[in-house]
Amino acid sequence: MVSCMSFRNEKNEKKKGKKKEKAPKEPMVSPIAVFRFADGWDILMLVIGTVMAIANGAVLPLMCIVFGDMTDSLINGMKGCFRAKNATSLFPSFAVYYSIMGAVVLVAAYLQVSLWTIAAGRQVKRIRTLFFHKIMQQDIGWFDINETGELNTRLTDDVYKIQEGIGDKVGMLIQSVSSFITAFVIGFTKGWKLTLVILAVSPALGISGALFSKVLTSFTSKEQSAYAKAGAVAEEVLSSIRTVFAFSGQNKEIERYHKNLQQAKKMGMKKAISANIAMGFTFLMIYFSYALAFWYGSTLILSGEYTIGSVLTVFFVVIIGVFTMGQTSPNIQTFASARGAAHKVYNIIDKEPIIDSYSEDGFKPDFIKGDIEFSNIHFTYPSRPDVKILENMSLSVKSGQTMALVGSSGCGKSTTIQLLQRFYDPVEGNVSIDGHDIRSLNVRYLREMIGVVSQEPILFATTISENIRYGRPDVTQPEIEQAAKEANAYDFIMNLPNKFETLVGDRGTQMSGGQKQRIAIARALVRNPKILLLDEATSALDAESETIVQSALDKVRLGRTTLIVAHRLSTIRNADVIAGFQNGKVVEVGTHSELMEKQGVYRMLVTMQVTYTTAPKSSGALKVTGV
């Protein structure tokens, strides 16, 4: 008994497990909401495009009426033993009907496709602009939670899905629905008996058409994914070609690429086989419906209930109606994908940032001295709310003073600098400049008063001049040159063939580390900041480059409130004040000599940075030098 109960429990657990494994339904916007960025002209184009799609869809079933009437006229003419000359006189009117319908299709099809496509293009341009603007408007905490790669996917793939879904595919869907409705209205009007008989096999015909479309779409997607993987391998190898050559990995990478191509080949073969089987089944159903319709139609003709023209009209309109509905599956799927993609994209567009750098709100003081005060700061990153970075941290920096922040990695030095830039707001406490809480200041104004030089400066793939101008858009060329001189960058720039118009390459790859750093310093100086933040500005440089960059930094920090973050303690010995961080708190503040006497955090970090030099073998000793 117990074993039976346990067996039942196991089965119930398995069923629950299967239910849990079931993927949640993808959230979508409503069919109307997907068009929310359409303006007045777009709506007008969509309305006209819809009318044209309905007209285009109705023409094909209507053409079957003309075909049926023409068939009856021909048979009646033959029965009356008309001569060919008299018989042909019956057909000019039918030729006129066909010509009119052809002209209607020409105009309607053109307007249907072009208006839906143009309206979609206009809306997507608006969506892309708003989406990128909203991304640029978000605060840094939001970027910590949302991956850059995912945002790039939203901007490219998801917006493309929206464009596909709200374009001519919707027009084609409306056209198919119009054909279906028109066909069955004509079918039941002209001959309801034959229509009902054909409808008996219509589900199989519709299913076969939908199956064909679904199989083709599914395997095409898998095939494209397989080729995309092969393409990703090729891109990775080509971008790291020096490493591949250095380790003689050519054959290995060729095999890896070939393996992915084999997968794509298998998908292509499966697609071809499945598509052909589905096509064969579809045509089997079509011919089977032909056989049934013509058999039953012939009995109705012989009984005198229907004419041959009526049978042909009903037969063709019903077949057209069913088959067009069967082919709507890909268009419905595309529209559903657009609604799903729109849910993700529109959510980001609707997201209001906590710290809005585009806002005009906030106080803009006429003058800033540069007094900085951190009061009882508690802080955790949005992506790691359980990890406390700063805990009851307090710090004061006077105007024109240079303060160095030192401590082990992860103790909160760089976080302190980011709080001053208002990339984040503290959980508790406040940061103030000249007595003003920075949350009360205009965000853009605050950041324009601050110059930043980071450990790995990011340069954009444009000229040196444009990279420096990025610090202040309205800067003049003489001011750019002056900033370059102050940053010790002018001489090496003037030795380049194109001087300030030299392209730095993608992310500054054409420049050395020291050159990039000096351009970054010039970029920070060109806005004449009251506060200068140096975050590991020389740690990634060799000794020669460090000396040049350090000389530039020593010049530019004069007269400015400067915060320096450094692990290489030799770069901050001459700071006015040094603050030692430990576990998110400031544990000691003082000059280099004062802190060396205290034997605290700073002294420990200094003594750890020693150089071991092998002494002469005769002495058998090690020489230890403090920084």
C-alpha positions as CSV (number, residue, x, y, z in Angstrom):
1,M,0.0,0.0,0.0
2,V,2.8,2.4,1.0
3,S,4.7,1.5,-2.2
4,C,1.6,2.3,-4.3
5,M,1.2,5.7,-2.5
6,S,4.9,6.5,-3.0
7,F,4.6,5.6,-6.7
8,R,1.6,7.9,-7.1
9,N,3.5,10.7,-5.4
10,E,6.4,10.2,-7.7
11,K,4.0,10.4,-10.7
12,N,2.4,13.6,-9.3
13,E,5.9,15.1,-8.8
14,K,6.9,14.3,-12.4
15,K,3.7,15.9,-13.7
16,K,4.4,19.0,-11.6
17,G,8.0,19.0,-12.9
18,K,6.8,18.9,-16.5
19,K,4.4,21.8,-15.8
20,K,7.2,23.8,-14.3
21,E,9.4,23.1,-17.3
22,K,6.8,24.5,-19.6
23,A,8.1,27.8,-20.9
24,P,6.1,30.9,-19.8
25,K,4.2,32.7,-22.5
26,E,6.1,35.6,-24.0
27,P,4.5,38.9,-23.0
28,M,3.2,40.9,-25.9
29,V,1.7,44.3,-26.5
30,S,-1.9,44.5,-28.0
31,P,-2.3,44.5,-31.8
32,I,-3.2,48.2,-31.7
33,A,-0.4,49.2,-29.3
34,V,2.3,47.9,-31.7
35,F,1.4,50.9,-33.9
36,R,1.6,53.4,-31.1
37,F,4.4,55.4,-32.7
38,A,2.5,56.1,-35.9
39,D,1.7,59.8,-36.5
40,G,-1.2,61.2,-38.6
41,W,0.4,60.6,-42.0
42,D,1.3,57.0,-41.0
43,I,-2.3,56.3,-39.9
44,L,-3.6,57.7,-43.2
45,M,-1.2,55.5,-45.1
46,L,-2.2,52.5,-43.0
47,V,-5.9,53.1,-43.6
48,I,-5.4,53.5,-47.4
49,G,-3.1,50.5,-47.4
50,T,-5.8,48.4,-45.6
51,V,-8.5,49.4,-48.1
52,M,-6.1,48.5,-51.0
53,A,-5.3,45.2,-49.3
54,I,-9.0,44.4,-49.0
55,A,-9.6,45.3,-52.7
56,N,-6.5,43.3,-53.8
57,G,-7.7,40.2,-51.8
58,A,-11.3,40.5,-53.2
59,V,-10.3,40.6,-56.9
60,L,-9.1,37.0,-57.3
61,P,-12.4,35.4,-56.1
62,L,-14.4,37.9,-58.2
63,M,-12.4,36.9,-61.2
64,C,-13.8,33.3,-60.7
65,I,-17.3,34.7,-61.2
66,V,-16.2,36.2,-64.6
67,F,-14.6,32.9,-65.5
68,G,-17.8,30.9,-64.6
69,D,-20.0,33.3,-66.6
70,M,-17.6,33.1,-69.6
71,T,-17.7,29.3,-69.4
72,D,-21.5,29.3,-69.4
73,S,-21.6,31.8,-72.3
74,L,-19.3,29.6,-74.3
75,I,-21.3,26.4,-73.7
76,N,-24.6,28.1,-74.4
77,G,-23.1,29.5,-77.6
78,M,-21.9,26.0,-78.7
79,K,-25.4,24.5,-77.9
80,G,-27.0,27.1,-80.1
81,C,-24.7,26.0,-82.9
82,F,-23.3,29.5,-83.2
83,R,-20.5,29.9,-85.6
84,A,-17.1,30.8,-84.3
85,K,-17.6,34.3,-85.5
86,N,-20.9,34.8,-83.5
87,A,-19.4,32.9,-80.5
88,T,-16.4,35.2,-80.3
89,S,-18.7,38.3,-80.2
90,L,-19.8,37.2,-76.7
91,F,-16.3,37.6,-75.2
92,P,-15.3,41.3,-75.5
93,S,-17.2,42.2,-72.4
94,F,-15.4,39.5,-70.4
95,A,-12.1,40.8,-71.7
96,V,-13.1,44.3,-70.5
97,Y,-13.9,42.8,-67.0
98,Y,-10.5,41.0,-66.9
99,S,-8.7,44.2,-67.9
100,I,-10.5,46.3,-65.3
101,M,-9.7,43.7,-62.6
102,G,-6.1,43.6,-63.7
103,A,-5.8,47.4,-63.5
104,V,-7.4,47.3,-60.0
105,V,-4.9,44.7,-58.9
106,L,-2.0,46.7,-60.3
107,V,-2.9,49.8,-58.4
108,A,-4.2,48.1,-55.2
109,A,-1.2,45.8,-54.9
110,Y,1.3,48.6,-55.4
111,L,-0.4,50.9,-52.9
112,Q,-0.9,48.1,-50.4
113,V,2.8,47.1,-50.3
114,S,4.3,50.5,-50.7
115,L,2.1,52.3,-48.1
116,W,2.5,49.6,-45.5
117,T,6.2,49.5,-46.1
118,I,6.7,53.3,-46.0
119,A,4.6,53.6,-42.9
120,A,6.6,50.8,-41.2
121,G,9.9,52.5,-42.1
122,R,8.8,55.8,-40.8
123,Q,7.6,54.3,-37.5
124,V,10.8,52.2,-37.1
125,K,13.0,55.2,-37.6
126,R,11.0,57.0,-34.8
127,I,11.3,53.9,-32.6
128,R,15.1,53.6,-33.2
129,T,15.6,57.2,-32.4
130,L,13.5,57.1,-29.2
131,F,15.0,53.8,-28.1
132,F,18.6,55.0,-28.4
133,H,17.7,58.3,-26.8
134,K,16.1,56.5,-23.8
135,I,19.2,54.3,-23.5
136,M,21.4,57.4,-23.4
137,Q,19.1,58.9,-20.8
138,Q,19.2,56.0,-18.3
139,D,21.4,56.0,-15.2
140,I,24.5,53.9,-14.8
141,G,22.8,51.6,-12.3
142,W,20.3,50.6,-15.0
143,F,23.3,49.5,-17.3
144,D,24.7,47.4,-14.4
145,I,21.5,45.3,-14.5
146,N,21.0,45.3,-18.3
147,E,23.8,43.8,-20.4
148,T,25.2,45.8,-23.3
149,G,24.9,42.9,-25.7
150,E,21.2,42.5,-24.8
151,L,20.6,46.2,-25.5
152,N,22.4,45.9,-28.8
153,T,20.1,42.9,-29.7
154,R,17.1,45.0,-28.8
155,L,18.3,47.8,-31.1
156,T,19.0,45.6,-34.0
157,D,17.1,42.2,-33.9
158,D,14.0,43.3,-32.0
159,V,13.5,46.5,-33.9
160,Y,13.9,44.6,-37.1
161,K,11.2,42.2,-36.0
162,I,8.9,45.1,-35.3
163,Q,9.6,46.5,-38.8
164,E,8.9,43.1,-40.4
165,G,5.7,42.6,-38.3
166,I,4.1,46.0,-39.0
167,G,5.1,46.3,-42.6
168,D,3.7,44.7,-45.8
169,K,3.2,41.3,-43.9
170,V,0.2,42.9,-42.2
171,G,-1.1,44.0,-45.6
172,M,-0.7,40.5,-46.9
173,L,-2.6,39.1,-43.9
174,I,-5.5,41.5,-44.5
175,Q,-5.4,40.5,-48.2
176,S,-5.7,36.8,-47.3
177,V,-8.6,37.5,-44.9
178,S,-10.3,39.5,-47.6
179,S,-9.8,36.7,-50.1
180,F,-11.2,34.2,-47.6
181,I,-14.3,36.1,-46.8
182,T,-15.1,37.2,-50.4
183,A,-14.5,33.6,-51.6
184,F,-17.0,32.0,-49.1
185,V,-19.6,34.8,-49.6
186,I,-19.4,34.0,-53.4
187,G,-19.3,30.2,-52.8
188,F,-22.5,30.2,-50.6
189,T,-24.3,32.6,-52.9
190,K,-23.5,30.7,-56.1
191,G,-23.9,27.1,-54.8
192,W,-24.1,26.3,-51.1
193,K,-24.3,22.5,-51.6
194,L,-21.0,22.2,-53.5
195,T,-19.4,24.7,-51.1
196,L,-20.3,22.5,-48.1
197,V,-18.9,19.4,-49.7
198,I,-15.6,21.0,-50.6
199,L,-15.5,22.4,-47.0
200,A,-15.5,18.8,-45.8
201,V,-11.9,18.5,-47.0
202,S,-10.9,22.1,-46.5
203,P,-9.6,21.6,-43.0
204,A,-7.1,19.0,-44.4
205,L,-6.2,21.5,-47.2
206,G,-5.8,24.4,-44.7
207,I,-3.7,22.2,-42.3
208,S,-1.4,21.1,-45.2
209,G,-0.9,24.6,-46.3
210,A,-0.1,25.8,-42.8
211,L,2.1,22.7,-42.2
212,F,4.1,23.5,-45.4
213,S,4.6,27.2,-44.3
214,K,5.5,26.2,-40.7
215,V,8.0,23.5,-41.7
216,L,9.7,25.8,-44.2
217,T,9.9,28.7,-41.6
218,S,11.1,26.4,-38.8
219,F,13.9,24.8,-40.8
220,T,14.9,28.1,-42.4
221,S,15.4,29.6,-39.0
222,K,17.5,26.6,-37.8
223,E,19.6,26.7,-40.9
224,Q,20.2,30.4,-40.5
225,S,21.2,29.8,-36.8
226,A,23.7,27.1,-37.8
227,Y,25.2,29.4,-40.5
228,A,25.3,32.2,-37.9
229,K,27.3,30.0,-35.5
230,A,29.8,29.3,-38.3
231,G,29.9,33.0,-39.1
232,A,30.6,33.7,-35.4
233,V,33.5,31.3,-35.5
234,A,34.9,32.9,-38.6
235,E,34.5,36.4,-37.0
236,E,36.2,35.3,-33.8
237,V,39.2,33.7,-35.7
238,L,39.7,36.7,-38.0
239,S,39.6,39.2,-35.2
240,S,42.2,37.1,-33.3
241,I,44.3,36.1,-36.3
242,R,47.6,37.0,-34.6
243,T,46.9,34.7,-31.6
244,V,45.8,31.9,-34.0
245,F,49.0,32.2,-36.0
246,A,51.1,32.5,-32.8
247,F,49.9,29.1,-31.5
248,S,49.6,27.5,-35.0
249,G,45.9,27.0,-34.5
250,Q,44.9,27.3,-38.2
251,N,44.0,23.7,-38.7
252,K,42.1,23.6,-35.4
253,E,40.0,26.6,-36.4
254,I,39.4,25.3,-39.9
255,E,38.0,22.1,-38.3
256,R,35.8,24.1,-35.9
257,Y,34.4,26.1,-38.8
258,H,33.9,23.0,-40.9
259,K,32.0,21.3,-37.9
260,N,29.6,24.2,-37.8
261,L,29.1,24.1,-41.6
262,Q,28.3,20.4,-41.3
263,Q,25.5,21.3,-38.9
264,A,24.2,23.9,-41.3
265,K,24.4,21.3,-44.1
266,K,22.3,18.8,-42.1
267,M,19.7,21.5,-41.4
268,G,19.6,22.4,-45.1
269,M,19.0,18.7,-46.0
270,K,16.3,18.2,-43.4
271,K,14.7,21.4,-44.6
272,A,14.7,20.2,-48.2
273,I,13.3,16.8,-47.3
274,S,10.6,18.1,-44.9
275,A,9.6,20.9,-47.3
276,N,9.2,18.5,-50.2
277,I,7.2,16.0,-48.1
278,A,5.0,18.8,-46.9
279,M,4.6,20.1,-50.4
280,G,3.7,16.6,-51.7
281,F,1.1,16.2,-49.0
282,T,-0.3,19.6,-49.8
283,F,-0.7,18.8,-53.5
284,L,-2.2,15.4,-52.6
285,M,-4.9,17.3,-50.6
286,I,-5.5,19.7,-53.4
287,Y,-5.9,17.0,-56.1
288,F,-8.1,15.0,-53.7
289,S,-10.4,18.0,-53.3
290,Y,-10.4,18.5,-57.0
291,A,-11.6,14.9,-57.5
292,L,-14.3,15.2,-54.9
293,A,-15.5,18.6,-56.1
294,F,-15.7,17.6,-59.8
295,W,-17.4,14.3,-59.0
296,Y,-20.1,15.9,-56.9
297,G,-20.3,18.9,-59.3
298,S,-20.9,16.6,-62.2
299,T,-23.9,15.0,-60.4
300,L,-25.3,18.5,-59.7
301,I,-24.8,19.5,-63.4
302,L,-26.5,16.3,-64.6
303,S,-29.5,16.9,-62.2
304,G,-29.8,20.4,-63.7
305,E,-29.3,22.2,-60.3
306,Y,-26.0,23.8,-61.4
307,T,-24.4,25.0,-64.6
308,I,-20.9,24.1,-65.5
309,G,-19.9,27.8,-64.9
310,S,-21.4,27.7,-61.4
311,V,-19.5,24.5,-60.5
312,L,-16.2,26.0,-61.7
313,T,-16.9,29.3,-59.9
314,V,-17.8,27.6,-56.6
315,F,-14.9,25.1,-56.9
316,F,-12.2,27.7,-57.5
317,V,-13.4,30.4,-55.0
318,V,-13.6,27.8,-52.1
319,I,-10.1,26.4,-53.0
320,I,-8.7,29.9,-53.2
321,G,-10.3,30.9,-49.9
322,V,-9.1,27.9,-48.0
323,F,-5.6,28.0,-49.4
324,T,-5.1,31.7,-48.7
325,M,-6.0,31.2,-45.1
326,G,-3.6,28.2,-44.9
327,Q,-0.8,30.5,-46.0
328,T,-1.5,33.2,-43.4
329,S,0.4,31.3,-40.7
330,P,3.9,32.9,-41.4
331,N,2.3,36.4,-41.5
332,I,0.5,35.7,-38.2
333,Q,3.7,34.4,-36.7
334,T,5.7,37.5,-37.9
335,F,3.1,39.8,-36.4
336,A,3.1,37.9,-33.1
337,S,7.0,38.2,-33.0
338,A,6.6,41.9,-33.6
339,R,4.2,42.2,-30.7
340,G,6.7,40.3,-28.5
341,A,9.6,42.4,-29.6
342,A,7.6,45.6,-29.1
343,H,6.9,44.6,-25.5
344,K,10.6,44.6,-24.8
345,V,11.5,47.7,-26.8
346,Y,8.6,49.8,-25.7
347,N,9.2,48.9,-22.0
348,I,12.7,50.5,-22.4
349,I,11.3,53.5,-24.2
350,D,8.8,54.0,-21.3
351,K,11.4,53.5,-18.6
352,E,12.0,56.7,-16.7
353,P,15.5,57.0,-15.2
354,I,16.2,57.6,-11.5
355,I,19.0,60.0,-12.4
356,D,18.0,61.9,-15.6
357,S,21.0,63.6,-17.3
358,Y,18.7,65.2,-19.9
359,S,16.5,66.9,-17.2
360,E,16.6,70.7,-17.0
361,D,15.6,70.5,-13.3
362,G,18.1,71.2,-10.6
363,F,20.1,74.2,-9.3
364,K,22.9,75.6,-11.4
365,P,25.3,77.7,-9.2
366,D,27.0,80.7,-10.8
367,F,30.3,79.7,-9.4
368,I,31.8,76.5,-7.9
369,K,34.8,76.6,-5.6
370,G,35.3,72.9,-5.3
371,D,34.7,72.0,-1.6
372,I,33.6,68.4,-1.5
373,E,31.9,66.6,1.4
374,F,30.9,63.0,1.8
375,S,28.7,62.6,4.9
376,N,27.8,59.2,6.4
377,I,27.6,57.4,3.0
378,H,26.1,53.9,2.8
379,F,26.0,52.4,-0.6
380,T,25.4,49.1,-2.5
381,Y,25.4,48.5,-6.3
382,P,21.9,47.9,-7.9
383,S,23.3,44.7,-9.4
384,R,24.6,43.5,-6.0
385,P,22.2,44.8,-3.4
386,D,23.4,42.3,-0.7
387,V,27.1,43.4,-0.9
388,K,27.7,46.6,1.1
389,I,30.5,48.7,-0.7
390,L,30.5,51.8,1.5
391,E,29.5,51.8,5.1
392,N,29.2,55.1,7.1
393,M,31.9,56.7,5.0
394,S,32.7,60.3,5.6
395,L,35.3,62.4,3.8
396,S,36.1,66.1,3.3
397,V,38.2,67.7,0.5
398,K,38.9,71.5,0.5
399,S,38.9,73.6,-2.6
400,G,42.2,73.3,-4.6
401,Q,43.3,70.4,-2.5
402,T,44.7,67.1,-4.0
403,M,43.5,64.1,-2.1
404,A,44.6,60.5,-2.9
405,L,42.3,57.6,-2.1
406,V,44.3,54.4,-1.3
407,G,43.4,50.9,-0.2
408,S,43.1,47.4,-1.4
409,S,40.9,46.4,-4.4
410,G,37.2,46.5,-3.7
411,C,37.3,48.9,-0.7
412,G,35.2,51.6,-2.3
413,K,37.7,54.1,-3.8
414,S,36.4,54.1,-7.4
415,T,32.8,53.9,-6.0
416,T,33.5,57.2,-4.1
417,I,34.5,58.9,-7.4
418,Q,31.4,57.6,-9.2
419,L,29.1,58.9,-6.4
420,L,30.7,62.3,-6.8
421,Q,29.8,62.2,-10.6
422,R,26.3,61.1,-9.5
423,F,26.4,57.9,-11.5
424,Y,24.6,56.5,-8.5
425,D,22.8,57.9,-5.4
426,P,23.9,56.7,-2.0
427,V,21.4,54.5,-0.1
428,E,22.0,56.7,3.0
429,G,24.0,59.9,3.5
430,N,24.7,62.7,1.1
431,V,27.5,64.1,-1.2
432,S,27.8,67.9,-1.3
433,I,29.8,70.4,-3.3
434,D,30.2,73.9,-1.8
435,G,27.5,72.9,0.7
436,H,25.0,71.9,-2.0
437,D,23.7,68.4,-2.0
438,I,24.5,67.1,-5.5
439,R,21.0,65.6,-5.8
440,S,19.7,69.3,-5.8
441,L,22.1,70.2,-8.6
442,N,21.4,69.9,-12.3
443,V,23.0,66.6,-13.4
444,R,24.4,67.8,-16.7
445,Y,25.8,71.0,-15.0
446,L,27.4,68.9,-12.3
447,R,29.2,66.6,-14.7
448,E,30.4,69.6,-16.9
449,M,32.2,70.9,-13.8
450,I,34.1,67.6,-13.4
451,G,37.0,66.3,-15.6
452,V,37.7,62.5,-15.5
453,V,40.8,60.5,-16.6
454,S,40.4,56.8,-16.1
455,Q,42.8,53.8,-16.2
456,E,41.9,52.7,-19.7
457,P,40.8,55.8,-21.6
458,I,38.2,55.2,-24.3
459,L,38.8,57.1,-27.6
460,F,36.3,57.1,-30.4
461,A,37.2,56.1,-33.9
462,T,37.6,59.6,-35.2
463,T,40.3,62.3,-35.2
464,I,42.4,63.4,-32.3
465,S,40.7,66.9,-32.5
466,E,37.2,65.4,-32.4
467,N,38.2,63.2,-29.4
468,I,39.4,66.2,-27.5
469,R,36.3,68.2,-28.6
470,Y,34.2,65.5,-27.0
471,G,35.0,67.1,-23.6
472,R,33.2,70.3,-24.7
473,P,31.4,70.6,-28.1
474,D,31.7,74.4,-28.5
475,V,35.5,74.4,-27.9
476,T,37.7,76.3,-30.5
477,Q,40.8,74.9,-32.2
478,P,43.2,77.2,-30.2
479,E,41.6,75.9,-27.0
480,I,42.1,72.3,-28.2
481,E,45.8,73.0,-28.8
482,Q,46.2,74.7,-25.4
483,A,44.6,71.7,-23.7
484,A,47.0,69.4,-25.6
485,K,50.0,71.5,-24.5
486,E,48.9,71.3,-20.9
487,A,48.5,67.5,-21.2
488,N,52.0,67.1,-22.7
489,A,50.4,65.8,-25.9
490,Y,51.0,68.7,-28.3
491,D,54.6,67.7,-29.3
492,F,53.7,64.1,-30.3
493,I,50.5,65.2,-32.1
494,M,52.4,67.7,-34.2
495,N,54.9,65.0,-35.2
496,L,52.1,62.9,-36.7
497,P,51.5,63.3,-40.5
498,N,48.0,64.7,-40.1
499,K,48.6,66.3,-36.7
500,F,45.2,67.0,-35.0
501,E,43.3,65.4,-37.9
502,T,45.0,62.0,-37.4
503,L,42.5,59.1,-37.0
504,V,43.1,57.3,-33.7
505,G,41.5,54.0,-34.9
506,D,38.8,51.9,-33.3
507,R,39.0,52.5,-29.5
508,G,42.3,54.4,-30.1
509,T,44.2,51.3,-31.3
510,Q,46.5,53.5,-33.5
511,M,47.8,55.3,-30.4
512,S,50.2,54.0,-27.7
513,G,49.0,53.7,-24.1
514,G,50.8,56.9,-23.1
515,Q,49.5,58.8,-26.1
516,K,45.9,57.7,-25.5
517,Q,46.2,58.8,-21.8
518,R,47.5,62.2,-22.7
519,I,44.7,62.7,-25.3
520,A,42.2,61.7,-22.5
521,I,43.8,64.3,-20.2
522,A,43.4,67.0,-22.9
523,R,39.8,65.9,-23.3
524,A,39.2,66.4,-19.5
525,L,41.0,69.8,-19.5
526,V,39.3,71.3,-22.4
527,R,36.2,71.9,-20.3
528,N,38.3,73.7,-17.7
529,P,36.9,71.6,-14.8
530,K,36.8,72.8,-11.2
531,I,37.1,69.2,-10.0
532,L,39.5,66.7,-11.5
533,L,39.1,62.9,-11.0
534,L,42.1,60.6,-11.7
535,D,41.1,56.9,-11.5
536,E,44.3,54.8,-11.9
537,A,45.4,57.2,-14.6
538,T,49.0,55.8,-14.9
539,S,48.7,52.2,-13.6
540,A,48.6,50.6,-17.1
541,L,51.6,52.6,-18.5
542,D,55.3,51.7,-18.7
543,A,57.9,53.7,-16.7
544,E,58.7,56.2,-19.5
545,S,55.0,56.9,-20.4
546,E,54.2,57.1,-16.7
547,T,56.8,59.8,-16.2
548,I,55.4,61.9,-19.1
549,V,51.7,61.4,-18.1
550,Q,52.5,62.0,-14.4
551,S,54.3,65.3,-15.3
552,A,51.2,66.4,-17.2
553,L,48.9,65.4,-14.3
554,D,51.0,67.3,-11.8
555,K,50.7,70.4,-13.9
556,V,46.9,70.2,-14.5
557,R,45.9,69.6,-10.9
558,L,47.2,72.9,-9.8
559,G,44.4,75.2,-8.7
560,R,41.8,72.4,-9.0
561,T,40.2,70.1,-6.4
562,T,41.6,66.7,-7.4
563,L,40.8,63.2,-6.3
564,I,43.3,60.5,-7.2
565,V,42.7,56.8,-7.0
566,A,45.8,54.7,-7.2
567,H,47.3,51.4,-6.4
568,R,50.8,52.5,-7.5
569,L,51.5,54.5,-4.4
570,S,54.6,56.3,-5.9
571,T,52.1,58.4,-8.0
572,I,50.3,59.9,-5.0
573,R,53.1,60.5,-2.4
574,N,53.0,64.3,-3.2
575,A,49.2,64.6,-2.6
576,D,48.1,67.2,-0.1
577,V,46.1,64.6,1.8
578,I,45.9,60.8,1.6
579,A,42.8,58.9,2.7
580,G,43.1,55.3,3.6
581,F,40.1,53.0,2.8
582,Q,39.3,49.7,4.5
583,N,36.1,47.7,4.2
584,G,34.1,50.7,2.8
585,K,35.2,53.2,5.4
586,V,37.9,55.9,5.6
587,V,40.1,54.7,8.5
588,E,42.9,57.3,8.3
589,V,43.5,60.7,6.7
590,G,46.8,62.6,6.6
591,T,50.0,63.4,4.6
592,H,52.5,60.7,3.4
593,S,54.8,61.3,6.4
594,E,52.0,61.4,8.9
595,L,50.4,58.1,7.7
596,M,53.8,56.4,7.6
597,E,54.2,57.1,11.3
598,K,50.7,55.8,12.2
599,Q,51.5,52.3,10.9
600,G,48.0,51.8,9.5
601,V,46.5,50.8,6.2
602,Y,48.7,53.2,4.2
603,R,51.9,52.1,5.7
604,M,51.0,48.4,5.2
605,L,50.3,49.1,1.5
606,V,53.6,51.0,1.1
607,T,55.7,48.3,2.7
608,M,54.0,45.6,0.5
609,Q,55.3,47.4,-2.6
610,V,59.0,46.5,-2.3
611,T,61.6,45.6,-4.8
612,Y,63.7,42.5,-4.3
613,T,67.1,42.8,-5.9
614,T,69.6,40.0,-5.7
615,A,72.6,41.2,-3.8
616,P,76.2,40.1,-4.7
617,K,76.7,36.5,-4.0
618,S,79.5,37.3,-1.4
619,S,77.0,39.2,0.8
620,G,74.2,36.6,0.3
621,A,71.5,39.1,1.2
622,L,68.4,40.8,-0.3
623,K,68.0,44.5,-0.7
624,V,64.5,45.8,0.2
625,T,63.4,49.2,-1.0
626,G,60.2,50.9,0.1
627,V,58.2,53.0,-2.3
